[in-house]
Amino acid sequence: MTASDLSRELTRPRESAQPDRDRLLEELRDVLSTFDGVQYGRGGAGDDTSLDGALSSALAAANRLKSEHTWPRTLLRRPGAEETPLESEA
């Protein structure tokens, strides 16, 4: 996954708006761009402050993704999960 891949995904047409997803992809794109600039750039080691910020952003994004994909959340998002009251299954 590269910053260019994320940019393409952000410009791909979708049926419905997903602002949280877009924000996350933009953040990850910026992080990858920062890391790529340091690794492949001609300017040397880069700015420690920008690297620290990029790393913090990457960790925060990873934690948000992890939180979105834990089993309780995926269970609650399951189609029909809200329509079936627990009392009727007893």
N, C-alpha and C positions, 0 to 999 in steps of 0.2 A: 504494500500500500504506500503510495507516494502522495505528496501534496497535490500533484496534478490529478491523480485519481480522485481525490476528495473534491477538487474543484469541478471536475466533470460530473460527479455525483450531485453536487449542489445545483448545477445548471440543468440537470435532467428533468424533463417535465413529469409531474406527478398529479394524481387525481385530487388529492387534498393537501392543504398546507400543513407542514409539520415544523413549526418554529423552534421547538426544543431540539429536535433532531438536527435542523440546519445550524443552530447555534453550536451544538456539539461538533458537528463536522467542520465548521469554520474554525473553531478553536483547535481541533486536531490538525487541520491544514496549516494553520499558523505555527503550531509547534513543530511540525515536520519541516516547514520552510526554515525555521530558525536552526534546527539541528542540521539540515542539509547545508545551509550557508556556512556553518562552522566546519563541517566535515569536508566539504568540497570547495569552499571558497578560497580565494587567494590571499585573504586578509590575515591569515594567521589563526590564532587560537580563538578569537572572538571575545565578546563582552561577557564576563562572568555573570553580571546581573541579568542580562537577557537569557542566558542559559538557565540560570536558577528559576527565572519566571516561566520559561518554557517547560522545564521539568515539573514545576508545581502545577501548571495548567494541565499537563499530560496526566499527572497522578489524579487530579480532581476529575478529569474527564473519565479516566478508567474507573474510578469509584462510582461515578454516576451510571456508567454502563453496567457495572457489576450490580448495582442496586436495582436497575431496571430489569435485570434478567435473573433475579433470584426466584426460587420456586414459588413463594407466596404471591409475588406480583404477577407472575405468568399464570398462576392458577386463577387469580382474580380477574385477569383479562381474558380468560377462556370464554369463547362464545357461549352464551346461555348461562353463565355462572350466576349472574344477578337474577335471572328469571326463576331459578329453582330455590325456593325457601328450604332451609334445613329441616323445618318441622314436617314438611310433606314427605321427606325421605325416611323418617323414623317409623 
